[in-house]
Amino acid sequence: MKSLLEKLQRYAASGALPMHMPGHKRNTQAFPWLGELGAGLDITEIDGFDNLNEPRTLFADLERRAARLWGAEESICLVNGSTAGVLAAIRAALGRGGELLLFRGSHRSAYHAAELVGAKLHYLTPALAPDCGIWGSVTAEEVDRALAAHPGVRLVGITSPTYEGVLSDVKAIAAVCHARGVPLLVDEAHGAHLGFGGFPAGAVACGADLVVQSLHKTLPSLTQTAVLHVSGGLVEPHEVRRNVAIFQSSSPSYLLAASIDGCIGFLEREGNAQAARWLADLAAFRASLGDLKHLKLLTGGEAVFDFDPSKLVLSTAGTALTGAALMERLRAEFHIELEMACDQYALAMTGMGDTADSLARLAEAVRALDSRCERAPSKAPGNIPLPEKRLEIFEAAAHPGAFCPVEAAEGKISGEYVWAYPPGSPLLAPGEVIGAETAAALATDPSLHSTRGELPQRIFVLTEPEK
């Protein structure tokens, strides 16, 4: 069977006159920059090429292959990223005004979904990993207690792996949810590779009902490509598809779709072999840094059920370096760009495209910086308590507000999100009281982002008290 890329190439060579979108008309001579970006293969929903939002032939087959590959009952291909998948999954499973039990470190898309459907939110707040203050694993016991305390919950949402690679015991959590008839949504945007070649098992195999994966984050696919898997019978697949059509573009890119097709074909042919090679290269990388004297490469530990080995978390705790300084030195001195950095760690994200050579280059740079590190007293990771919630997010969105200097924000009710971005999880959500620790963070942490882009000088707060 020909790939979608091959079909596009054959069609482009056929000489068909495009009296339809897109407006560049595949005229790569007139618009050479678009030619460099693949415009010669850029089409719309024309005869013989199916429709991603109403798959019947080509895309229906692609989605059956995806479901077979990951073991889902149904899979839906996405070209608007995992964000569209999370939005669609929550709206489909929760409906209007339902109760959602959500991991506090969830991506912003989950919060936006809660706002859009008028959800009542309850939070899962696992312990922090002590070395650098990242979220630890959500436990089945924590979920069970929360469901007992909030019997009206209609959906549980967790993130596994987290941005830093922390995995939760999805199998045990799914069992707890299913015992109460509640579906489990796993944001597995950073874990599409799980289950291949010796990596830990993925959320579909562990029994989650809804699983969202970004193909582009770790696998060979273009940015913005993702898959949403549906299994278990607690959420109707046709309702999930209906909601995907709400949040996904009605003009989906065939270039992105061809990227998904190519990725799935690659995984079918050699996914396990390539994942095993990648895993072996990661093991060699970790072994090569086994004698670090100052920096630490995290592998799990207290508060962590399991750890995705593809995420390389470099802790600077106990050194004079911050995570941001480590990231800057790697950029300036070694021309290596990391994924992100926080106060006491920096994150190098690997993918199937990494090689033994690329990892060896990173290891050499880390060893060089480690040899020049200076010790400094360790400080406990910042642990800002969960803010008091006065209003649900959707309620706060309906209240008037005004900008307030951050130094005067303590005690006021936030009218916007404040994100640690990346990874995109909130320090503060609309309707929450700005406590002393949060106000101090707003005033001193330039890495925080607000919905309106006003930080660190001002924050939008509600001007009317709760009714």
C-alpha positions in Angstrom: 0.0 0.0 0.0 1.3 3.4 -1.0 1.9 5.9 1.8 0.0 9.2 1.9 3.3 11.0 0.9 3.6 8.8 -2.2 0.0 9.5 -3.1 0.6 13.3 -2.8 3.7 13.0 -4.8 1.9 11.1 -7.6 -0.9 13.6 -7.6 1.4 16.6 -7.8 3.1 15.0 -10.8 -0.2 14.4 -12.6 -0.5 18.0 -13.8 -4.0 18.4 -12.3 -5.2 22.1 -12.4 -6.0 23.1 -8.8 -9.1 25.3 -9.0 -9.6 25.0 -5.2 -7.8 25.9 -2.0 -5.0 26.6 -1.0 -4.4 29.9 -2.6 -0.8 29.3 -3.5 -2.0 26.7 -6.0 1.2 24.7 -5.5 3.0 27.4 -7.5 6.4 27.0 -5.9 8.2 29.0 -8.6 6.2 32.2 -7.7 6.5 31.4 -4.0 9.8 29.7 -3.5 9.8 29.9 0.3 6.6 27.8 0.3 8.3 25.3 -2.0 10.9 24.8 0.7 8.1 24.1 3.1 6.4 21.4 1.0 3.7 23.5 -0.7 4.1 21.4 -3.9 2.3 18.6 -2.0 -0.2 20.9 -0.1 -3.8 20.0 -1.1 -7.3 20.2 0.4 -10.1 17.6 0.6 -10.3 16.6 -3.0 -11.5 13.4 -4.7 -9.5 10.4 -3.6 -7.9 11.9 -0.5 -10.6 11.4 2.1 -11.4 13.9 5.0 -9.5 13.7 8.3 -12.6 14.9 10.2 -14.9 12.4 8.5 -12.6 9.5 7.7 -14.0 6.9 5.3 -11.2 5.5 3.3 -7.6 6.6 3.5 -7.7 8.2 6.9 -10.0 5.5 8.3 -7.3 3.0 7.4 -4.7 5.2 9.0 -6.6 5.3 12.2 -7.2 1.6 12.3 -3.5 1.1 12.0 -2.8 3.5 14.8 -5.3 1.7 17.0 -3.7 -1.6 16.2 -0.2 -0.3 16.9 -1.0 1.1 20.4 -3.8 -1.4 21.3 -6.7 1.0 21.5 -10.3 0.3 20.4 -10.4 3.4 18.3 -7.8 6.1 17.5 -8.3 9.5 16.1 -5.5 11.4 14.3 -5.0 15.0 15.2 -3.2 17.9 13.4 -4.0 20.5 16.0 -1.7 18.8 18.6 -2.5 17.2 21.9 -4.2 20.4 22.9 -7.1 19.6 20.6 -7.2 16.0 21.9 -7.4 17.1 25.6 -10.1 19.7 24.9 -12.2 17.1 22.9 -11.7 14.3 25.4 -12.7 16.4 28.4 -15.8 17.9 26.7 -16.9 14.5 25.4 -16.5 12.7 28.8 -17.6 15.4 31.1 -20.4 17.3 29.4 -21.6 20.6 30.7 -21.1 21.4 34.4 -19.6 18.0 35.4 -17.1 17.4 38.2 -13.5 16.8 37.1 -10.8 15.4 39.3 -7.6 16.7 37.8 -3.8 16.5 38.5 -2.8 20.0 39.5 0.2 19.9 37.2 -1.9 19.3 34.2 -1.3 21.2 30.9 -3.1 24.4 30.3 -5.4 22.7 27.7 -7.1 20.7 30.5 -7.8 23.9 32.4 -9.1 25.6 29.3 -11.4 22.6 28.7 -12.7 22.9 32.3 -13.4 26.5 31.7 -15.2 25.9 28.4 -17.5 23.2 29.9 -18.2 24.9 33.2 -16.6 22.1 35.2 -16.3 22.0 38.9 -12.7 21.2 39.6 -11.1 19.0 42.4 -7.3 18.6 42.4 -4.8 15.8 42.8 -1.7 17.1 44.4 1.0 14.4 44.7 4.1 14.9 46.8 7.0 16.7 45.2 10.2 14.8 44.4 12.7 16.1 47.0 15.8 16.6 44.8 14.4 19.5 42.7 10.8 20.0 43.5 9.1 18.5 40.4 5.7 16.8 40.8 5.9 13.2 41.9 3.6 10.4 40.8 -0.2 10.5 41.4 -1.0 7.4 43.4 -4.0 5.1 43.2 -4.6 5.7 46.9 -4.8 9.4 46.4 -7.3 9.0 43.6 -9.4 6.6 45.6 -9.6 9.0 48.6 -10.5 11.9 46.3 -13.2 9.9 44.5 -14.6 8.9 47.9 -14.6 12.5 49.0 -16.2 13.8 45.8 -18.7 11.1 44.6 -20.0 13.4 41.9 -16.8 13.2 39.9 -17.4 12.1 36.3 -13.9 12.1 34.9 -10.3 11.7 36.3 -7.5 13.4 34.4 -3.8 12.8 35.1 -0.5 13.4 33.2 1.9 10.5 32.8 4.6 11.0 32.0 4.9 14.5 33.2 7.1 17.0 31.4 10.0 15.9 33.4 9.3 12.2 32.8 7.6 11.1 36.0 5.2 8.2 35.5 2.2 7.2 37.6 0.8 3.7 38.2 -1.8 4.1 35.5 -2.9 0.5 35.7 -3.7 0.8 39.4 -5.3 4.2 39.0 -7.5 2.9 36.1 -8.7 0.0 38.3 -9.7 2.5 41.1 -11.6 4.7 38.6 -13.3 1.8 36.9 -14.4 0.3 40.3 -16.5 3.5 40.6 -17.6 3.6 36.9 -15.5 6.7 36.3 -13.4 7.0 33.1 -9.7 7.9 33.2 -8.1 10.4 30.9 -4.3 10.3 30.6 -2.4 13.1 29.0 0.4 11.1 27.5 1.6 13.9 25.2 5.2 13.2 26.2 4.9 9.4 26.1 3.8 8.2 22.6 7.0 6.1 22.6 6.1 4.2 25.8 5.7 0.5 25.3 8.1 0.2 22.3 11.4 -1.5 22.5 11.6 -2.0 26.3 10.3 1.4 27.4 7.7 1.3 30.3 4.2 0.4 29.3 1.9 3.2 28.0 -1.4 4.3 29.2 -3.5 2.4 26.6 -2.0 -0.9 27.6 -2.6 0.0 31.3 -6.3 0.4 30.9 -6.9 4.2 30.5 -10.1 5.1 28.7 -8.9 8.2 26.9 -5.2 8.7 26.0 -3.8 11.7 24.2 -0.3 11.4 22.6 1.8 14.0 20.8 3.7 12.1 18.1 6.0 15.0 17.5 7.4 15.2 21.0 9.5 12.0 20.9 8.7 10.2 17.6 9.6 11.0 14.0 6.6 13.3 13.1 6.1 16.9 12.4 5.2 19.4 15.2 1.5 19.6 15.8 0.8 15.9 15.1 -1.0 13.8 17.7 -3.3 10.9 18.3 -6.3 10.5 20.7 -7.1 6.9 21.7 -10.5 5.7 23.0 -11.0 2.4 24.8 -13.1 0.7 27.5 -16.7 1.7 26.7 -17.2 4.3 29.4 -16.9 7.2 26.8 -18.7 6.9 23.5 -16.2 7.1 20.6 -18.7 8.9 18.4 -19.0 11.6 21.0 -15.2 12.0 21.1 -15.1 12.3 17.3 -17.8 14.9 17.4 -15.8 17.0 19.8 -12.6 16.5 17.9 -14.4 18.1 14.9 -15.2 21.1 17.1 -11.6 21.7 18.2 -9.7 20.6 15.1 -9.4 22.7 12.0 -11.9 22.0 9.3 -9.0 22.4 6.8 -6.6 19.9 8.2 -3.1 19.9 6.7 -2.3 17.0 4.4 1.4 17.6 5.0 0.9 17.0 8.7 -1.4 14.0 8.0 1.3 12.6 5.8 3.7 13.0 8.7 1.4 11.0 10.9 1.1 8.3 8.2 4.9 8.1 7.8 5.4 7.9 11.6 3.0 5.1 12.0 4.4 3.2 9.0 7.9 3.6 10.5 6.7 2.3 13.9 5.0 -0.6 12.3 8.2 -1.6 10.4 10.9 -0.9 12.9 9.5 0.9 16.0 10.6 -1.7 18.5 14.0 -2.0 17.0 14.6 1.7 17.0 13.2 2.2 20.4 15.5 -0.5 21.8 18.5 1.2 20.1 17.4 4.5 21.6 17.0 3.0 25.0 20.5 1.4 24.8 22.0 4.7 23.8 20.3 6.4 26.8 21.7 3.7 29.2 25.1 4.3 27.8 24.6 8.1 28.3 23.6 7.6 31.9 26.5 5.2 32.6 28.9 7.8 31.1 27.7 10.3 33.7 27.9 8.0 36.6 30.9 9.8 38.1 29.5 13.3 38.2 30.7 15.1 41.3 28.3 18.1 41.5 25.5 17.9 39.0 23.0 15.0 39.3 21.1 13.1 36.6 17.7 12.1 38.1 16.4 8.6 37.7 13.4 8.6 40.0 13.5 8.1 43.7 11.2 9.2 46.5 7.6 10.1 45.4 8.2 8.6 41.9 6.5 5.4 40.9 8.6 5.1 37.7 10.6 7.4 35.4 10.7 7.7 31.6 14.4 7.2 30.8 14.1 9.4 27.7 13.8 12.5 29.9 17.2 13.8 31.1 16.7 15.9 34.2 19.9 17.5 35.3 19.7 18.7 38.9 21.9 21.7 40.0 20.9 21.3 43.7 23.9 21.8 46.0 25.8 23.8 43.3 26.3 27.5 42.6 24.5 27.0 39.3 20.8 27.4 38.7 19.0 25.4 36.1 18.7 28.5 34.0 22.5 29.1 34.3 23.2 25.5 33.3 21.0 25.9 30.3 22.7 29.1 29.3 26.2 27.7 29.6 25.3 24.7 27.4 23.9 27.1 24.8 26.7 29.6 24.9 29.7 27.3 25.3 28.6 24.1 23.6 25.8 25.2 21.2 23.4 22.8 22.8 19.8 23.9 23.3 17.9 22.2 26.1 14.1 21.9 26.4 13.6 24.0 29.6 15.1 25.1 32.9 13.8 25.9 36.4 15.5 27.1 39.5 17.2 23.8 40.4 17.2 21.7 37.3 17.3 21.8 33.5 15.7 19.3 31.2 17.2 17.7 28.1 14.4 16.0 26.1 15.5 13.1 23.8 13.6 11.5 21.0 13.9 8.6 18.5 15.9 10.9 16.3 18.7 11.1 18.8 21.8 9.0 18.3 24.7 7.7 20.3 26.8 10.6 18.9 24.3 13.3 19.9 24.0 11.9 23.4 27.8 11.6 23.7 28.1 15.3 22.8 25.7 16.3 25.5 27.5 14.0 28.0 30.8 15.5 27.2 29.4 19.0 27.7 27.8 18.1 31.0 31.0 16.5 32.3 33.0 19.6 31.4 30.6 21.9 33.3 30.4 19.5 36.2 34.2 19.7 36.5 34.0 23.5 36.9 31.0 23.6 39.3 31.3 25.0 42.7 29.5 23.7 45.7 26.8 25.8 47.4 24.4 25.1 50.2 21.4 23.2 49.0 18.1 25.0 49.4 14.7 23.2 49.7 12.7 23.4 46.5 10.0 26.0 46.6 6.7 24.5 47.6 3.9 27.0 47.1 0.7 25.6 48.7 -2.4 25.0 46.6 -4.2 28.4 46.5 -7.6 28.7 48.1 -10.4 28.5 45.5 -13.2 31.0 45.9 -14.7 30.6 42.4 -14.6 28.0 39.7 -12.6 29.0 36.7 -15.7 29.6 34.5 -17.3 31.7 37.3 -14.2 33.9 37.6 -14.2 34.4 33.8 -17.6 36.1 34.1 -16.5 38.6 36.8 -15.1 42.1 36.0 -11.6 42.8 36.9 -8.6 45.1 36.6 -4.9 45.0 36.6 -3.1 45.2 39.9 0.6 45.7 40.7 2.0 42.4 41.8 3.3 43.9 45.1 -0.3 44.7 46.0 -1.8 41.4 44.8 -1.8 39.4 48.1 -5.2 38.5 49.3 -7.0 39.4 46.0 -8.7 36.9 43.7 -6.9 36.1 40.5 -8.8 36.8 37.2 -6.3 35.0 35.1 -3.9 32.1 34.9 -0.3 32.3 35.9 1.7 29.6 34.2 5.1 28.0 34.6 5.6 27.7 30.9 7.0 25.3 29.9 5.5 22.9 30.9 2.2 24.9 30.9 0.8 24.0 34.4 -0.6 26.8 36.5 0.8 28.4 39.6 -2.5 30.2 39.9 -5.9 29.8 38.2 -8.8 32.2 37.8 -10.9 32.3 41.0 -8.0 31.5 43.3 -6.8 33.7 46.2 -3.3 35.1 45.8 -1.6 33.9 48.9 1.7 35.3 50.4 3.9 32.7 48.8 2.2 33.1 45.4 2.5 36.9 45.6 6.2 36.6 46.4 6.7 34.3 43.4 4.9 36.8 41.1 7.2 39.6 42.3 10.5 37.7 42.0 10.2 35.0 39.3 10.6 36.4 35.7 9.9 33.0 34.2 6.2 33.1 35.0 3.7 33.9 32.3 0.3 35.3 32.7 -2.7 34.9 30.4 -2.4 38.5 29.3 1.3 38.6 29.2 1.5 41.3 31.9 3.8 39.7 34.5 6.0 40.3 36.3 4.7 43.9 36.8 0.9 43.4 36.9 -1.7 40.7 37.3 -5.4 40.8 36.5 -7.6 40.4 39.6 -11.3 40.4 40.2 -12.8 43.7 41.3 -16.1 42.3 42.6 -16.3 40.0 45.6 -17.9 36.6 45.4 -21.7 36.8 45.3 
